[in-house]
Amino acid sequence: MKTHILVVALVFIACNSKKADEQTPEASRSGIHRTMIQGIWWSHDMPQVAAFQVNDSTFYYPDHFIDRKYEIKGDSLFVFFEDNYISSSAIVKLTVDTLILSTDGTEQVYTRAEPLP
């Protein structure tokens, strides 16, 4: 009986460790680092111009010629605008080439313009 429990426990541990190995750092929702989100992001809704560019400390919106400071906490993105307005979005998915943000229940898909260095 103890042998069966031990075998089941080992199989469970092996399966879970394999799943963890298969995930890329970009897929980890609990620890998104700001370097993962940096780059130029395009939206299919705005094919004429990039939706935004993320640098180390700012979001740049080329259609408005403004940049704003931002912060990432867990899987949430906060962009700070004038008049103390803070735009908050959940980072639903972040991979090398795809960013999906959910803002007020609406998901927006963005594609990275260039690969990460």
C-alpha positions as CSV (number, residue, x, y, z in Angstrom):
1,M,0.0,0.0,0.0
2,K,2.8,2.4,0.9
3,T,4.5,1.6,-2.4
4,H,1.4,2.5,-4.4
5,I,1.1,5.8,-2.6
6,L,4.8,6.5,-3.2
7,V,4.5,5.7,-6.9
8,V,1.4,7.9,-7.3
9,A,3.2,10.8,-5.4
10,L,6.2,10.4,-7.7
11,V,4.1,10.4,-10.8
12,F,2.2,13.5,-9.6
13,I,5.5,15.3,-8.8
14,A,7.0,14.4,-12.2
15,C,3.9,15.6,-14.1
16,N,3.8,18.9,-12.3
17,S,7.5,19.6,-12.7
18,K,7.2,18.9,-16.4
19,K,4.4,21.4,-16.7
20,A,6.5,24.0,-14.9
21,D,9.4,23.3,-17.3
22,E,7.2,23.7,-20.3
23,Q,6.1,27.2,-19.3
24,T,8.2,30.1,-20.5
25,P,8.9,33.1,-18.2
26,E,6.5,35.1,-20.3
27,A,3.7,32.7,-19.5
28,S,4.1,33.2,-15.8
29,R,1.3,35.4,-14.6
30,S,2.6,35.8,-11.1
31,G,5.9,37.5,-11.9
32,I,5.9,39.5,-15.0
33,H,9.1,41.5,-15.3
34,R,9.0,44.9,-17.1
35,T,11.6,43.7,-19.6
36,M,9.0,41.2,-20.9
37,I,6.6,43.8,-22.0
38,Q,9.1,46.2,-23.5
39,G,8.9,46.8,-27.3
40,I,6.6,48.2,-30.0
41,W,3.1,46.7,-29.9
42,W,0.6,46.8,-32.8
43,S,-3.1,46.4,-32.7
44,H,-5.1,45.0,-35.6
45,D,-7.6,47.7,-34.9
46,M,-4.9,50.4,-35.6
47,P,-2.9,49.1,-38.6
48,Q,-1.6,52.6,-39.6
49,V,0.4,53.2,-36.5
50,A,1.8,51.3,-33.5
51,A,-0.6,51.2,-30.6
52,F,2.2,51.9,-28.1
53,Q,5.8,51.5,-27.3
54,V,6.9,50.3,-23.9
55,N,10.3,51.4,-22.6
56,D,11.9,50.7,-19.2
57,S,9.8,53.3,-17.4
58,T,7.2,54.7,-19.9
59,F,4.5,53.8,-22.3
60,Y,4.7,56.0,-25.5
61,Y,1.5,56.5,-27.5
62,P,2.6,57.6,-31.0
63,D,-0.9,58.6,-32.1
64,H,-1.0,61.2,-29.3
65,F,2.7,61.9,-29.0
66,I,2.7,61.4,-25.3
67,D,4.5,59.1,-22.9
68,R,3.3,58.0,-19.5
69,K,4.9,56.2,-16.6
70,Y,3.7,52.7,-15.8
71,E,3.9,50.0,-13.2
72,I,3.4,46.2,-13.3
73,K,2.1,44.5,-10.1
74,G,1.6,40.8,-10.4
75,D,-0.5,40.3,-13.5
76,S,-1.8,43.9,-13.6
77,L,-0.6,46.9,-15.6
78,F,-1.1,50.4,-14.4
79,V,-0.5,53.4,-16.7
80,F,-0.5,56.8,-15.0
81,F,-2.1,59.7,-16.9
82,E,-2.6,63.4,-16.1
83,D,-5.2,64.5,-13.5
84,N,-4.3,61.4,-11.4
85,Y,-6.1,59.1,-13.8
86,I,-4.7,55.5,-13.7
87,S,-5.6,53.1,-16.5
88,S,-5.5,49.5,-15.1
89,S,-5.5,46.3,-17.2
90,A,-5.1,42.7,-16.5
91,I,-2.3,41.0,-18.4
92,V,-4.1,38.0,-19.7
93,K,-1.3,36.7,-21.9
94,L,2.2,37.8,-22.5
95,T,4.5,35.8,-24.9
96,V,7.4,36.8,-27.1
97,D,5.1,38.1,-29.8
98,T,1.6,38.5,-28.2
99,L,0.2,40.7,-25.5
100,I,-3.5,40.4,-24.4
101,L,-4.8,43.0,-22.1
102,S,-8.2,43.0,-20.4
103,T,-9.5,46.5,-19.5
104,D,-12.9,46.9,-18.1
105,G,-13.9,43.4,-19.3
106,T,-12.7,44.0,-22.9
107,E,-9.8,42.1,-24.2
108,Q,-7.4,43.7,-26.7
109,V,-4.8,41.7,-28.6
110,Y,-1.4,43.3,-29.5
111,T,1.5,41.9,-31.6
112,R,5.1,42.8,-31.0
113,A,6.7,44.6,-33.9
114,E,10.2,43.3,-33.3
115,P,11.7,40.4,-31.4
116,L,13.2,40.9,-27.9
117,P,17.0,41.3,-27.9
